[in-house]
Amino acid sequence: MEKEGSLVSVIMPAYNAEKYIEEAISSVVSQTHENWELLILDDCSTDRTVEIAERFAGLDARIRLLRNPQNMGVAKTRNRGLDLAQGEWIALLDSDDVWHRDKLEKQLALAAQAGAELVYTSYELFAGAKSKIADYYVPAKTDYRHMLKENVIGCSTVMLHRSLCRQFHFRQDVYHEDYALWLEILRNGYTAAGCTDILTKWRVSEKSRSFDKRSAAKNRWLIYRKVENLPLLSSVCAFAAYAVRGAAKHRRVR
């Protein structure tokens, strides 16, 4: 078991997550890379989320529960976590997703090997303990131009160097705040590397934002035009590529 190495701050926003958060937290506790801190940021939950998080925090000093004074939304909550994180690396994990045990260990090794400031992984789409839907394999690298056509970076797979978090935060005025952040980082010349091993389990449900394809398409177009300020023709070309890749992916997860 690796007890030394870089401190990784894990940012976990949580809102009414009692059904799944125990599994998410347990996947952090079981990491083979043991030098981590877990910041659970509760966004004014009304269920047992706080109770479950407090229980874990009482058992492991590496876990901290931070409660928002008012409901802030996921982007602002993640930004609060970025500002409070102490680690050299920042990892993101939603409260309904799950990591494989060696996720952080393999990402740290890849970051050192590739000299990357952002590292992401392949992931499994699932709906429950015995409901695997599909595997999504990421490319070993991506850049701004390719990310306009297809977002290969799942939020709960991401690990960022702390230097990026001092410069960039999640936007609070867009629907896909994570995608907008990846684009901003890559547009500014930073390197992203993908671990092709499946190291993350991404939960799919009808309540998740990614499930609403019509809304996702509308907001993707707004990112092209209003956030990235792409010319109309460039936006059309990028959107067409996004639609083709999205349709193929959607067929796999139906």
Secondary structure, 3 states (H helix, E strand, C coil): CECCCCCEEEEEEECCCCCCHHHHHHHHHCCCECCEEEEEEECCCCCCHHHHHHHHHHHCCCEEEEECCCCCCHHHHHHHHHHHCCCCEEEECCCCCEECCCHHHHHHHHHHHHCCCEEEEEEEEECCCCCEEEEECCCCEECHHHHHHCCCCCHHHCEEEHHHHHHCCCCCCCCCHHHHHHHHHHHCCCCEEEEEEEEEEEECCCCCHHHCHHHHHHHHHHHHHHHCCCCHHHHHHHHHHHHHHHHHHHHHHC
